[in-house]
Amino acid sequence: LPKVAAGLVACGAARQIARTLGCSHTTVVHQANRIGRHALLLEPQSLEQLYSMAMETPAVGNNRRHCHSSFHAGMIPQFLRRTED
C-alpha cells in the first residue's frame, strides 16, 4: 500500500506502478481506490485539527517571509469560515 501511494504521488499510471511492483494493474487500481476512501474519511478530522491548531496559535502578522506560520495562524480560519457559509 505505501509503495502504491508513493507511485500515485509521483503521478504514475496504474500500469506503470504495477510494472514496477510486479503485480496486476487491477491490484494497483483497487489499492488506489482504498487509499482514496481512507483519505475521504480522514479529511474532516484533519481539517478539524488544523482549525483547532490555528485557533490556538497566536497570529504572526503580515510577514510573508514566515509563510508557514502565517498561513496556519491567519488563513485557515478565514478559509474554513468561508466554506462553512
Secondary structure as UniProt FT lines:
FT   HELIX           2..9
FT   TURN            10..11
FT   HELIX           14..21
FT   HELIX           25..56
FT   HELIX           64..66
FT   HELIX           67..70
FT   HELIX           71..75
FT   HELIX           76..84
//
